[in-house]
Each structure stands twice: as C-alpha cells, then as structure tokens.
Amino acid sequence: MEFALFLAESTGKRVGSIRQLRWEDFGFERQVVSWRPEADKNGYKWEVPYSAEFFDTVKAFRKEIGAVAVSYSQLLTLLTESWTVTCSTNG
C-alpha cells in the first residue's frame, strides 16, 4: 500500500494508470517510466523521466515487495479499501 501511495504522490498519475503499471515499465537505466496507452485515459503513451532518488525508492519497494509476489492491482485494491475505511472513520 505504501508503494501505491508513493507512486500516486510522486507521479501525479491517476489510480487507474498506476494500477496498470508493470515492473518492466520502469526504465531503471534511462530513469524513465513508460506509461502505456491502455493505462492513459486519453490513450497516449508517455515516457516520463524521474529522479535518481525516485528510482532508488522504487528499487527499495521492489526488493521489499518482490517482483512477482504482489500485483499493482492487489496493492491498489488494498489502498482503496484502506482509504475508504480511513475516510469513513475520520468523517
């Protein structure tokens, strides 16, 4: 869940776009994230550069989460459920 929040805050992208990310969309060598057309509400492909610090954090999350163990869809389901509970609890 922390990774999904990090991506949302760092990229400004919509939850639907983040949900469709794959590990191969992170270009660690070129320090770009490829946002595929099917993940964009307007159907555009984007290659957006991010800082070395961003990619260091992504690498740390990848190591913590594991490349295969959890899908973004599962992460975002947990995020959505947590947010719903938090919002209803905090009024």
Short mmCIF file of the C-alpha atoms (twelve columns), coordinates in Angstrom:
data_MODEL
# 
_entry.id   MODEL 
# 
loop_
_atom_site.group_PDB 
_atom_site.id 
_atom_site.type_symbol 
_atom_site.label_atom_id 
_atom_site.label_alt_id 
_atom_site.label_comp_id 
_atom_site.label_asym_id 
_atom_site.label_seq_id 
_atom_site.Cartn_x 
_atom_site.Cartn_y 
_atom_site.Cartn_z 
_atom_site.pdbx_PDB_model_num 
ATOM 1  C CA . MET A 1  0.000   0.000   0.000   1 
ATOM 2  C CA . GLU A 2  2.845   2.400   0.765   1 
ATOM 3  C CA . PHE A 3  4.223   1.861   -2.732  1 
ATOM 4  C CA . ALA A 4  0.932   2.818   -4.370  1 
ATOM 5  C CA . LEU A 5  0.769   5.964   -2.239  1 
ATOM 6  C CA . PHE A 6  4.374   6.788   -3.114  1 
ATOM 7  C CA . LEU A 7  3.639   6.404   -6.851  1 
ATOM 8  C CA . ALA A 8  0.473   8.490   -6.639  1 
ATOM 9  C CA . GLU A 9  2.239   11.293  -4.808  1 
ATOM 10 C CA . SER A 10 5.441   11.174  -6.876  1 
ATOM 11 C CA . THR A 11 3.898   10.906  -10.329 1 
ATOM 12 C CA . GLY A 12 0.567   12.693  -10.005 1 
ATOM 13 C CA . LYS A 13 -0.956  9.931   -12.123 1 
ATOM 14 C CA . ARG A 14 -4.447  8.549   -11.711 1 
ATOM 15 C CA . VAL A 15 -5.059  5.364   -9.734  1 
ATOM 16 C CA . GLY A 16 -6.138  3.570   -12.925 1 
ATOM 17 C CA . SER A 17 -2.805  4.365   -14.560 1 
ATOM 18 C CA . ILE A 18 -0.802  3.279   -11.535 1 
ATOM 19 C CA . ARG A 19 -2.793  0.059   -11.280 1 
ATOM 20 C CA . GLN A 20 -1.725  -0.949  -14.787 1 
ATOM 21 C CA . LEU A 21 1.997   -0.409  -14.268 1 
ATOM 22 C CA . ARG A 22 4.300   -3.392  -14.620 1 
ATOM 23 C CA . TRP A 23 7.841   -3.712  -13.371 1 
ATOM 24 C CA . GLU A 24 9.046   -3.612  -16.976 1 
ATOM 25 C CA . ASP A 25 7.527   -0.115  -17.304 1 
ATOM 26 C CA . PHE A 26 10.257  1.194   -15.005 1 
ATOM 27 C CA . GLY A 27 13.326  2.015   -17.108 1 
ATOM 28 C CA . PHE A 28 15.950  1.978   -14.396 1 
ATOM 29 C CA . GLU A 29 18.886  2.627   -16.734 1 
ATOM 30 C CA . ARG A 30 17.261  5.574   -18.529 1 
ATOM 31 C CA . GLN A 31 15.364  6.676   -15.399 1 
ATOM 32 C CA . VAL A 32 12.014  6.884   -17.163 1 
ATOM 33 C CA . VAL A 33 8.619   5.344   -16.521 1 
ATOM 34 C CA . SER A 34 6.712   4.217   -19.600 1 
ATOM 35 C CA . TRP A 35 3.000   4.848   -19.232 1 
ATOM 36 C CA . ARG A 36 1.302   2.592   -21.783 1 
ATOM 37 C CA . PRO A 37 -1.650  3.843   -23.900 1 
ATOM 38 C CA . GLU A 38 -4.074  1.426   -22.242 1 
ATOM 39 C CA . ALA A 39 -3.140  2.976   -18.882 1 
ATOM 40 C CA . ASP A 40 -3.831  6.541   -20.033 1 
ATOM 41 C CA . LYS A 41 -7.371  7.932   -20.057 1 
ATOM 42 C CA . ASN A 42 -6.648  9.620   -23.411 1 
ATOM 43 C CA . GLY A 43 -4.838  6.612   -24.876 1 
ATOM 44 C CA . TYR A 44 -1.399  8.236   -25.146 1 
ATOM 45 C CA . LYS A 45 1.963   6.614   -24.469 1 
ATOM 46 C CA . TRP A 46 4.181   8.640   -22.199 1 
ATOM 47 C CA . GLU A 47 7.817   8.229   -21.239 1 
ATOM 48 C CA . VAL A 48 8.373   10.413  -18.233 1 
ATOM 49 C CA . PRO A 49 11.799  10.953  -16.638 1 
ATOM 50 C CA . TYR A 50 12.066  10.811  -12.870 1 
ATOM 51 C CA . SER A 51 14.920  11.493  -10.480 1 
ATOM 52 C CA . ALA A 52 17.555  9.028   -9.314  1 
ATOM 53 C CA . GLU A 53 16.021  9.345   -5.843  1 
ATOM 54 C CA . PHE A 54 12.634  8.243   -7.233  1 
ATOM 55 C CA . PHE A 55 14.217  5.159   -8.798  1 
ATOM 56 C CA . ASP A 56 16.177  4.366   -5.632  1 
ATOM 57 C CA . THR A 57 12.874  4.346   -3.755  1 
ATOM 58 C CA . VAL A 58 11.222  2.188   -6.437  1 
ATOM 59 C CA . LYS A 59 14.117  -0.288  -6.186  1 
ATOM 60 C CA . ALA A 60 13.722  -0.439  -2.411  1 
ATOM 61 C CA . PHE A 61 9.988   -1.119  -2.736  1 
ATOM 62 C CA . ARG A 62 10.640  -3.724  -5.410  1 
ATOM 63 C CA . LYS A 63 13.055  -5.523  -3.113  1 
ATOM 64 C CA . GLU A 64 10.587  -5.313  -0.213  1 
ATOM 65 C CA . ILE A 65 7.513   -6.355  -2.207  1 
ATOM 66 C CA . GLY A 66 9.138   -8.770  -4.614  1 
ATOM 67 C CA . ALA A 67 8.820   -8.590  -8.365  1 
ATOM 68 C CA . VAL A 68 6.162   -11.270 -8.618  1 
ATOM 69 C CA . ALA A 69 4.596   -11.611 -5.179  1 
ATOM 70 C CA . VAL A 70 2.117   -8.726  -5.340  1 
ATOM 71 C CA . SER A 71 0.444   -7.143  -8.343  1 
ATOM 72 C CA . TYR A 72 -0.325  -3.453  -8.583  1 
ATOM 73 C CA . SER A 73 -3.977  -4.344  -8.852  1 
ATOM 74 C CA . GLN A 74 -3.800  -6.089  -5.478  1 
ATOM 75 C CA . LEU A 75 -1.895  -3.151  -3.999  1 
ATOM 76 C CA . LEU A 76 -4.431  -0.653  -5.231  1 
ATOM 77 C CA . THR A 77 -7.344  -2.745  -4.018  1 
ATOM 78 C CA . LEU A 78 -5.752  -2.639  -0.572  1 
ATOM 79 C CA . LEU A 79 -5.138  1.104   -0.950  1 
ATOM 80 C CA . THR A 80 -8.739  1.776   -1.957  1 
ATOM 81 C CA . GLU A 81 -10.130 -0.307  0.880   1 
ATOM 82 C CA . SER A 82 -7.805  1.356   3.383   1 
ATOM 83 C CA . TRP A 83 -8.685  4.828   2.130   1 
ATOM 84 C CA . THR A 84 -12.410 4.076   2.325   1 
ATOM 85 C CA . VAL A 85 -12.068 2.864   5.906   1 
ATOM 86 C CA . THR A 86 -9.873  5.845   6.850   1 
ATOM 87 C CA . CYS A 87 -12.268 8.375   5.307   1 
ATOM 88 C CA . SER A 88 -15.345 6.855   6.924   1 
ATOM 89 C CA . THR A 89 -13.575 6.588   10.289  1 
ATOM 90 C CA . ASN A 90 -12.279 10.155  10.220  1 
ATOM 91 C CA . GLY A 91 -15.551 11.578  8.976   1 
# 
